[in-house]
Amino acid sequence: MASGRIRRVGELIKEEISDIIQKEMKDPRIGFVTITGVDVTGDLKHADVYITVLGSKKEQQSTLQGLTNSSGFLRTLLAKRIKIKYLPELKFHFDPSIEKGLRIEKLIRNLHQDEDTNG
């Protein structure tokens, strides 16, 4: 039963952070970012927020740094939107699944090209 609640809190945090970034954040370091997931610990004290950023490696690092530096501001706004006893600490990470997926897609494409040239 608790895992369902934790999952719902994670989804709610994901939706609200996305909305805040789009509508209320004015930090020039933060580029085109997508929140891909939020993992909340069982005690609701920590939340790992996974992101993808459109742009160069430098823009990605800048966005991650901007979000990390703004985590207190984000928590303050989240506290006004989400009524729970304790709002988790936010830690931002790049979502590795997107990069892995692109690498796998490239490998598959290369395999098909090899088959076409050899077949």
C-alpha positions as CSV (number, residue, x, y, z in Angstrom):
1,M,0.0,0.0,0.0
2,A,2.8,2.4,0.9
3,S,4.5,1.8,-2.5
4,G,1.4,3.1,-4.3
5,R,1.5,6.3,-2.3
6,I,5.2,6.7,-2.9
7,R,4.7,6.3,-6.6
8,R,1.8,8.8,-6.6
9,V,3.9,11.3,-4.7
10,G,6.7,10.8,-7.3
11,E,4.4,11.4,-10.2
12,L,2.9,14.5,-8.6
13,I,6.4,15.9,-7.9
14,K,7.3,15.2,-11.6
15,E,4.2,17.0,-12.9
16,E,4.6,20.0,-10.6
17,I,8.4,20.4,-11.2
18,S,7.8,20.3,-15.0
19,D,5.1,23.0,-14.6
20,I,7.3,25.2,-12.4
21,I,10.3,24.9,-14.8
22,Q,8.1,25.8,-17.8
23,K,6.1,28.7,-16.2
24,E,8.0,30.1,-13.2
25,M,11.8,29.5,-13.6
26,K,13.7,32.4,-15.0
27,D,17.3,31.0,-14.6
28,P,19.1,31.5,-18.0
29,R,21.2,28.4,-17.3
30,I,18.2,26.2,-17.5
31,G,17.6,25.1,-21.1
32,F,15.0,22.9,-22.7
33,V,14.6,20.2,-20.0
34,T,12.3,17.3,-19.6
35,I,11.6,15.6,-16.3
36,T,11.6,11.9,-17.2
37,G,11.0,10.4,-13.8
38,V,11.1,10.9,-10.0
39,D,12.1,8.2,-7.6
40,V,11.1,8.9,-4.0
41,T,12.5,7.0,-1.0
42,G,10.2,5.0,1.2
43,D,10.4,7.5,4.0
44,L,9.7,10.4,1.6
45,K,12.8,12.3,2.6
46,H,14.7,12.2,-0.7
47,A,13.7,12.3,-4.3
48,D,15.9,11.6,-7.3
49,V,14.7,13.7,-10.2
50,Y,15.8,12.4,-13.6
51,I,16.1,14.8,-16.5
52,T,17.0,15.0,-20.2
53,V,18.2,18.2,-21.7
54,L,18.1,19.2,-25.4
55,G,21.4,20.7,-26.4
56,S,25.2,20.4,-26.2
57,K,27.1,18.8,-23.3
58,K,27.9,22.3,-22.0
59,E,24.2,23.3,-22.1
60,Q,23.3,20.0,-20.4
61,Q,25.8,20.6,-17.6
62,S,24.6,24.2,-17.2
63,T,21.0,23.1,-16.9
64,L,21.9,20.5,-14.3
65,Q,23.8,23.0,-12.3
66,G,21.0,25.5,-12.5
67,L,18.4,23.0,-11.3
68,T,20.7,21.8,-8.5
69,N,21.3,25.4,-7.4
70,S,17.5,26.1,-7.6
71,S,16.4,23.0,-5.6
72,G,15.5,25.1,-2.5
73,F,13.4,27.4,-4.6
74,L,11.7,24.5,-6.3
75,R,11.0,22.8,-2.9
76,T,9.4,26.1,-1.7
77,L,7.1,26.3,-4.7
78,L,6.3,22.5,-4.5
79,A,5.4,22.9,-0.8
80,K,2.7,25.5,-1.8
81,R,1.3,23.1,-4.4
82,I,1.6,19.7,-2.8
83,K,0.1,19.3,0.7
84,I,2.2,16.5,2.3
85,K,3.7,16.5,5.8
86,Y,7.3,16.4,4.6
87,L,8.5,17.4,1.1
88,P,11.5,15.4,-0.1
89,E,15.0,16.9,-0.7
90,L,15.5,17.1,-4.5
91,K,18.6,15.7,-6.2
92,F,18.8,16.0,-10.0
93,H,20.4,13.5,-12.3
94,F,20.7,12.9,-16.0
95,D,18.4,10.1,-17.2
96,P,20.8,7.4,-18.6
97,S,18.0,5.4,-20.3
98,I,17.6,7.9,-23.1
99,E,21.3,7.8,-24.0
100,K,21.4,4.0,-23.7
101,G,18.3,3.8,-26.0
102,L,20.0,6.0,-28.6
103,R,23.1,3.9,-28.5
104,I,21.2,0.7,-28.9
105,E,19.2,2.2,-31.8
106,K,22.5,3.2,-33.5
107,L,23.9,-0.3,-33.1
108,I,20.7,-1.9,-34.6
109,R,20.9,0.5,-37.5
110,N,24.5,-0.4,-38.1
111,L,23.6,-4.1,-38.0
112,H,20.9,-3.6,-40.6
113,Q,23.3,-1.6,-42.8
114,D,25.9,-4.4,-42.6
115,E,23.2,-6.9,-43.5
116,D,22.2,-4.8,-46.5
117,T,25.8,-4.5,-47.8
118,N,26.6,-8.2,-47.2
119,G,23.3,-9.7,-48.0
